[in-house]
Amino acid sequence: MRAEAMTDREFLSYCRGMAETPRCGFVPEQIARLYRLAGHSALADRWSEQPNGVCNMDRWAIRDAVKQAEERLVETPKTTAEILQFPR
């Protein structure tokens, strides 16, 4: 599955797994998405401007960004459904 077709949670799981590989390789589009999810929009914008190609990343930086992104996903309020009252 292509990274852009993944949900945010699937993508973060993918990133966590890739951080365990010897190369820890990501393309700039993926790095930008990860940093955007982690709340680092300026850094994400800089990565979005980079030419396409695999970048070997620091696994600890990726792990930290995944952790920050997961924390932000948990903190994001979910839309609540309206409670309907049924006649008695």
C-alpha contacts under 8 A as a table, 3 or more apart, distances in Angstrom:
res1	aa1	res2	aa2	distance
1	M	5	A	6.71
1	M	6	M	7.16
2	R	5	A	5.43
2	R	6	M	6.85
3	A	6	M	5.30
3	A	11	F	6.22
3	A	30	Q	7.22
6	M	9	R	7.79
6	M	10	E	5.52
6	M	11	F	5.53
7	T	10	E	5.12
7	T	11	F	6.03
8	D	11	F	5.02
8	D	12	L	6.19
8	D	37	L	7.95
9	R	12	L	5.14
9	R	13	S	6.26
9	R	70	E	7.77
10	E	13	S	5.11
10	E	14	Y	6.18
11	F	14	Y	4.94
11	F	15	C	6.19
12	L	15	C	4.96
12	L	16	R	6.12
12	L	34	L	7.44
12	L	66	V	5.95
12	L	69	A	7.77
12	L	70	E	7.55
13	S	16	R	5.06
13	S	17	G	6.27
14	Y	17	G	5.16
14	Y	18	M	6.16
15	C	18	M	5.01
15	C	19	A	6.13
15	C	62	I	7.25
15	C	63	R	7.98
15	C	66	V	7.12
16	R	19	A	5.23
16	R	20	E	7.00
16	R	62	I	7.43
16	R	63	R	6.32
16	R	66	V	6.75
17	G	20	E	5.46
17	G	21	T	7.19
18	M	21	T	5.30
18	M	24	C	5.47
18	M	25	G	7.05
19	A	24	C	4.96
19	A	25	G	7.98
19	A	59	R	4.92
19	A	60	W	7.79
19	A	62	I	6.35
19	A	63	R	6.73
20	E	24	C	6.71
20	E	59	R	7.15
21	T	24	C	5.20
21	T	25	G	7.99
23	R	56	N	5.60
23	R	57	M	7.47
24	C	56	N	5.43
24	C	57	M	5.52
24	C	58	D	7.11
24	C	59	R	6.24
25	G	54	V	5.73
25	G	55	C	5.34
25	G	56	N	4.48
25	G	57	M	6.10
26	F	30	Q	6.13
26	F	31	I	6.43
26	F	54	V	5.32
26	F	55	C	5.36
26	F	56	N	6.58
26	F	57	M	7.08
27	V	30	Q	5.46
27	V	31	I	6.46
27	V	52	N	6.29
27	V	53	G	5.50
27	V	54	V	4.64
27	V	55	C	5.87
28	P	31	I	4.99
28	P	32	A	6.00
28	P	47	W	5.40
28	P	48	S	6.12
28	P	50	Q	6.18
28	P	51	P	7.31
28	P	52	N	6.26
28	P	53	G	7.17
28	P	54	V	7.45
28	P	55	C	7.26
29	E	32	A	5.14
29	E	33	R	6.26
29	E	47	W	6.98
29	E	48	S	5.78
29	E	52	N	7.73
30	Q	33	R	5.08
30	Q	34	L	6.18
31	I	34	L	5.09
31	I	35	Y	6.16
31	I	44	A	7.12
31	I	47	W	6.64
32	A	35	Y	5.22
32	A	36	R	5.99
32	A	43	L	7.33
32	A	44	A	4.08
32	A	45	D	6.66
32	A	46	R	7.77
32	A	47	W	5.20
32	A	48	S	5.62
33	R	36	R	5.05
33	R	37	L	6.16
33	R	44	A	6.72
34	L	37	L	5.18
34	L	38	A	6.20
34	L	44	A	7.71
34	L	65	A	6.76
34	L	66	V	7.00
34	L	69	A	7.34
35	Y	38	A	4.87
35	Y	39	G	6.27
35	Y	40	H	5.16
35	Y	41	S	6.67
35	Y	43	L	6.68
35	Y	44	A	5.18
35	Y	65	A	6.40
35	Y	69	A	7.82
36	R	39	G	5.16
36	R	40	H	5.33
36	R	41	S	5.01
36	R	43	L	7.87
36	R	44	A	5.40
37	L	40	H	7.50
37	L	69	A	5.02
37	L	72	R	7.53
38	A	65	A	5.60
38	A	66	V	6.86
38	A	67	K	7.85
38	A	68	Q	5.02
38	A	69	A	3.82
38	A	70	E	7.60
38	A	72	R	6.81
39	G	68	Q	7.73
39	G	69	A	7.07
39	G	72	R	7.74
40	H	43	L	5.51
40	H	44	A	6.14
41	S	44	A	4.85
41	S	45	D	6.04
42	A	45	D	5.11
42	A	46	R	6.46
43	L	46	R	5.18
43	L	47	W	6.38
44	A	47	W	5.14
44	A	48	S	6.15
45	D	48	S	5.01
45	D	49	E	6.62
46	R	49	E	5.38
46	R	50	Q	6.95
47	W	50	Q	5.31
57	M	61	A	7.56
57	M	62	I	7.24
58	D	61	A	5.38
58	D	62	I	6.50
59	R	62	I	5.11
59	R	63	R	6.12
60	W	63	R	4.99
60	W	64	D	6.05
61	A	64	D	5.16
61	A	65	A	6.15
62	I	65	A	5.10
62	I	66	V	6.10
63	R	66	V	5.10
63	R	67	K	6.19
64	D	67	K	5.10
64	D	68	Q	6.21
65	A	68	Q	5.08
65	A	69	A	6.04
66	V	69	A	5.07
66	V	70	E	6.08
67	K	70	E	5.15
67	K	71	E	6.23
68	Q	71	E	5.14
68	Q	72	R	6.27
69	A	72	R	5.05
69	A	73	L	6.22
70	E	73	L	5.06
70	E	74	V	6.32
71	E	74	V	5.18
71	E	75	E	6.25
72	R	75	E	5.01
72	R	76	T	6.09
73	L	76	T	5.25
74	V	77	P	7.79
